[in-house]
Amino acid sequence: MNKSLLFIANVFFLYSCGLEQNIDLQLPAYQSQLVVESYLEDQQSYRLLLSESVSFFEAPQLPRISDALVMIKYKGKTDTLKYEPVFVDSTRKFYNYVSKQKAHYDTINPYELTIVRGKQLLSAKTIFKPFIKLDSVGFFFNEKNKASAYIEFEDDPKVQNFYRRTIYVNKWDSIPKDDQHFTDLIFKGKGAIGTNFNYKDKDRILLRFYHINEEYYNFLRTARAASRANSNPFSEPTVVLGNIKGGLGIFTALSFEEKILVVKQKK
């Protein structure tokens, strides 16, 4: 028998016999790190959430960090973000560093982030990906009168691309009804992707289709894997990948097309 299976079998055998044993584990002291989450959107102000990581065994919290110097540089001009906690309805996200300076869609010139807090120095760089236009968006129904949404788009087969598609129903919310991130490895110039049959007649669909960079794709992929691992004791720990040097998190520019549709079943 496999040693791992034998070990698990012994554990369940001892448990079934009513035997319990407390084991004390000596874990190393946890070293917290600064965590960044910032998304640039065309014609939207700079916004950034700066927090600090906590141990898995500590209660969930959002440490207040108001003493950092946060700067974003674009085309030779550096703008300093102010500590000003705010909740943004359009993104359903909380930020604590903001600026009146707006980002501009630019696929040539990068944005550079620098954060200084005491002896801590964080940095990252990002750039907008080319805008991808949707060729078509639609729905089709199954025999139970439930609808699946689909999108079609042109994909450049000469380079590897990464995408994200989110769908909200009737209103923007903190968590999308449908959220997928994927690569173009299965496409050959023409991209198409659908959903499960999650929608019904007269649903108002709020859809966003993003062309994202590889760093953000890896951040989404590993963040989702880490979330699943937290609720499964048999899963291996997952490291959340990002692009923040000297810390954790993501700094990225978002290029997306937005569609608002109403599901209609043909009579």
C-alpha positions as CSV (number, residue, x, y, z in Angstrom):
1,M,0.0,0.0,0.0
2,N,1.1,3.6,-0.7
3,K,2.8,5.0,2.4
4,S,0.6,8.2,2.3
5,L,-2.6,6.1,2.1
6,L,-1.3,3.8,4.9
7,F,-0.7,6.9,7.1
8,I,-4.2,8.3,6.4
9,A,-5.7,4.9,7.1
10,N,-3.9,4.7,10.5
11,V,-5.1,8.2,11.4
12,F,-8.8,7.3,10.7
13,F,-8.4,4.0,12.5
14,L,-7.1,5.7,15.7
15,Y,-9.8,8.4,15.5
16,S,-12.5,5.6,15.2
17,C,-11.1,4.0,18.3
18,G,-11.6,7.2,20.2
19,L,-7.9,7.9,20.7
20,E,-6.9,11.5,20.7
21,Q,-3.5,13.1,21.1
22,N,-2.5,16.7,21.2
23,I,0.5,17.7,19.2
24,D,2.4,21.0,19.8
25,L,4.0,22.4,16.7
26,Q,6.8,25.0,17.0
27,L,6.1,27.3,14.1
28,P,8.6,30.1,13.1
29,A,7.5,33.7,13.9
30,Y,5.5,35.1,11.0
31,Q,7.1,38.0,9.1
32,S,4.4,40.3,7.7
33,Q,4.9,42.0,4.3
34,L,3.3,45.0,2.6
35,V,0.5,44.0,0.2
36,V,-0.5,46.1,-2.8
37,E,-3.6,46.0,-5.0
38,S,-3.9,48.7,-7.7
39,Y,-5.7,48.7,-11.0
40,L,-5.2,51.5,-13.6
41,E,-8.2,52.2,-15.9
42,D,-8.4,54.6,-18.8
43,Q,-9.7,58.1,-17.6
44,Q,-9.9,56.9,-14.0
45,S,-8.0,58.3,-11.0
46,Y,-5.0,56.5,-9.5
47,R,-6.2,54.3,-6.7
48,L,-4.3,51.8,-4.5
49,L,-4.9,49.6,-1.5
50,L,-1.9,49.2,0.8
51,S,-2.2,46.7,3.6
52,E,-0.1,44.3,5.5
53,S,-0.1,40.5,5.4
54,V,-1.1,38.6,8.6
55,S,-0.5,35.1,9.8
56,F,-3.0,32.4,8.6
57,F,-3.8,31.8,12.3
58,E,-4.7,35.4,13.1
59,A,-8.1,36.9,12.8
60,P,-8.9,38.6,9.4
61,Q,-8.0,42.3,9.6
62,L,-7.0,45.3,7.4
63,P,-4.1,47.0,9.2
64,R,-4.1,50.8,8.9
65,I,-1.1,52.0,7.0
66,S,-1.0,55.8,6.6
67,D,2.7,56.5,6.8
68,A,3.8,55.3,3.3
69,L,5.1,57.4,0.4
70,V,3.2,56.1,-2.7
71,M,4.2,57.4,-6.1
72,I,3.3,56.6,-9.7
73,K,5.5,57.7,-12.6
74,Y,4.3,58.1,-16.2
75,K,6.1,59.7,-19.1
76,G,8.6,61.3,-16.8
77,K,6.0,62.8,-14.4
78,T,5.7,61.5,-10.9
79,D,2.4,61.9,-9.0
80,T,2.2,61.3,-5.2
81,L,-1.0,59.5,-3.9
82,K,-2.5,60.8,-0.7
83,Y,-3.7,58.7,2.2
84,E,-7.5,59.0,1.8
85,P,-9.6,55.9,2.4
86,V,-12.5,55.6,0.0
87,F,-14.9,53.0,-1.3
88,V,-15.5,53.1,-5.1
89,D,-18.9,51.9,-6.2
90,S,-17.9,51.2,-9.8
91,T,-15.3,48.7,-8.8
92,R,-16.9,47.7,-5.4
93,K,-13.4,48.0,-3.9
94,F,-11.8,49.8,-1.0
95,Y,-8.7,51.9,-1.4
96,N,-6.6,53.9,1.0
97,Y,-4.3,55.9,-1.3
98,V,-5.7,58.0,-4.1
99,S,-4.9,60.8,-6.5
100,K,-6.8,63.2,-8.8
101,Q,-4.4,62.3,-11.6
102,K,-6.1,60.0,-14.2
103,A,-4.5,57.1,-16.1
104,H,-4.5,57.2,-19.9
105,Y,-4.8,54.2,-22.2
106,D,-1.3,53.9,-23.6
107,T,0.3,50.7,-25.0
108,I,3.7,52.2,-25.4
109,N,4.6,54.1,-22.3
110,P,4.7,52.1,-19.0
111,Y,3.5,53.2,-15.5
112,E,5.9,52.8,-12.6
113,L,5.0,52.3,-9.0
114,T,7.2,53.1,-6.0
115,I,6.3,52.8,-2.4
116,V,8.6,53.8,0.5
117,R,7.8,53.0,4.1
118,G,10.7,53.3,6.5
119,K,13.4,50.9,5.2
120,Q,10.8,49.1,3.0
121,L,11.0,49.8,-0.7
122,L,8.4,48.3,-3.1
123,S,8.3,48.8,-6.9
124,A,6.4,47.5,-9.9
125,K,5.8,48.4,-13.6
126,T,2.8,47.8,-15.9
127,I,1.5,48.9,-19.3
128,F,-1.9,48.7,-21.0
129,K,-2.5,45.8,-23.3
130,P,-4.0,46.4,-26.7
131,F,-7.8,46.8,-26.7
132,I,-9.6,43.7,-28.0
133,K,-13.0,44.3,-29.7
134,L,-15.7,41.7,-29.3
135,D,-17.1,40.5,-32.6
136,S,-20.3,39.2,-31.1
137,V,-22.1,38.6,-27.8
138,G,-25.2,36.5,-27.4
139,F,-27.2,33.8,-25.7
140,F,-28.7,30.5,-26.4
141,F,-31.2,28.5,-24.3
142,N,-31.4,24.9,-23.2
143,E,-34.5,22.8,-22.8
144,K,-35.0,24.1,-19.3
145,N,-35.2,27.7,-20.5
146,K,-31.9,28.6,-19.0
147,A,-29.5,30.7,-21.0
148,S,-25.7,30.5,-21.7
149,A,-23.8,33.6,-22.6
150,Y,-21.1,33.6,-25.2
151,I,-18.5,36.0,-26.7
152,E,-16.5,35.8,-29.9
153,F,-13.3,37.9,-30.6
154,E,-10.2,38.1,-32.8
155,D,-7.1,36.7,-31.2
156,D,-3.6,37.4,-32.5
157,P,-2.1,34.0,-33.1
158,K,1.5,35.4,-33.3
159,V,1.7,36.2,-29.6
160,Q,0.4,34.6,-26.4
161,N,-2.5,36.5,-24.9
162,F,-4.3,36.3,-21.6
163,Y,-7.9,37.2,-21.0
164,R,-10.5,37.6,-18.2
165,R,-14.2,37.8,-18.5
166,T,-16.6,38.8,-15.7
167,I,-20.4,38.8,-15.7
168,Y,-22.7,40.5,-13.2
169,V,-26.5,40.1,-13.1
170,N,-28.7,43.1,-12.8
171,K,-26.2,45.2,-10.8
172,W,-22.5,45.6,-10.1
173,D,-21.5,43.5,-7.1
174,S,-18.4,42.6,-5.1
175,I,-18.3,39.1,-6.6
176,P,-19.2,38.4,-10.3
177,K,-21.8,35.8,-11.1
178,D,-19.3,34.4,-13.6
179,D,-15.5,35.0,-13.6
180,Q,-13.0,33.3,-15.9
181,H,-9.4,33.9,-16.8
182,F,-7.8,32.0,-19.6
183,T,-5.1,32.0,-22.2
184,D,-5.4,31.7,-26.0
185,L,-3.6,28.3,-26.3
186,I,-6.8,26.7,-27.5
187,F,-7.6,29.4,-30.1
188,K,-6.3,29.8,-33.6
189,G,-7.0,33.4,-34.5
190,K,-10.7,33.2,-33.6
191,G,-11.6,33.2,-29.9
192,A,-14.9,32.1,-28.4
193,I,-15.9,31.3,-24.9
194,G,-19.3,30.6,-23.2
195,T,-20.7,30.1,-19.8
196,N,-22.8,27.5,-18.0
197,F,-26.6,27.9,-18.3
198,N,-26.9,30.3,-15.4
199,Y,-29.2,33.0,-16.7
200,K,-32.9,33.4,-17.3
201,D,-35.2,35.4,-19.6
202,K,-35.1,39.2,-18.8
203,D,-31.9,39.0,-16.8
204,R,-29.8,42.2,-17.2
205,I,-26.2,41.1,-17.9
206,L,-23.2,43.4,-17.2
207,L,-20.2,41.9,-19.0
208,R,-16.6,42.9,-19.1
209,F,-14.0,41.4,-21.3
210,Y,-10.4,42.1,-20.4
211,H,-7.1,41.8,-22.3
212,I,-4.6,41.3,-19.4
213,N,-0.9,40.7,-19.0
214,E,0.7,37.5,-17.9
215,E,1.5,38.8,-14.4
216,Y,-2.1,39.6,-13.7
217,Y,-3.2,36.2,-15.1
218,N,-0.8,34.5,-12.7
219,F,-2.1,36.6,-9.8
220,L,-5.7,35.6,-10.5
221,R,-4.8,31.9,-11.0
222,T,-2.8,31.6,-7.8
223,A,-5.2,33.7,-5.7
224,R,-8.1,31.5,-6.7
225,A,-6.0,28.3,-5.9
226,A,-5.0,29.7,-2.5
227,S,-8.6,30.5,-1.7
228,R,-9.6,26.9,-2.5
229,A,-6.7,25.5,-0.5
230,N,-7.8,27.5,2.6
231,S,-11.0,25.5,2.8
232,N,-9.4,22.1,2.0
233,P,-7.1,20.5,4.6
234,F,-5.7,18.1,2.0
235,S,-4.6,20.8,-0.4
236,E,-1.0,22.0,-0.7
237,P,-0.3,25.6,0.3
238,T,-0.3,28.0,-2.7
239,V,1.9,31.0,-3.1
240,V,0.0,34.0,-4.6
241,L,2.1,35.3,-7.5
242,G,2.3,39.0,-8.3
243,N,4.6,41.7,-9.7
244,I,5.4,43.7,-6.6
245,K,9.2,43.7,-5.9
246,G,9.9,43.9,-2.2
247,G,6.3,42.9,-1.3
248,L,3.1,41.1,-2.3
249,G,0.2,41.9,-4.6
250,I,-0.5,43.3,-8.0
251,F,-0.1,46.6,-9.9
252,T,-1.7,46.4,-13.4
253,A,-3.4,48.3,-16.1
254,L,-6.8,47.1,-17.3
255,S,-7.9,47.2,-21.0
256,F,-11.5,46.0,-21.4
257,E,-14.7,46.3,-23.4
258,E,-18.0,46.5,-21.5
259,K,-21.4,45.4,-22.6
260,I,-24.8,45.7,-21.0
261,L,-27.3,43.2,-22.4
262,V,-30.8,41.9,-21.6
263,V,-31.4,38.2,-22.0
264,K,-34.3,37.6,-24.3
265,Q,-35.9,34.3,-25.2
266,K,-37.4,34.1,-28.7
267,K,-41.1,33.2,-28.6
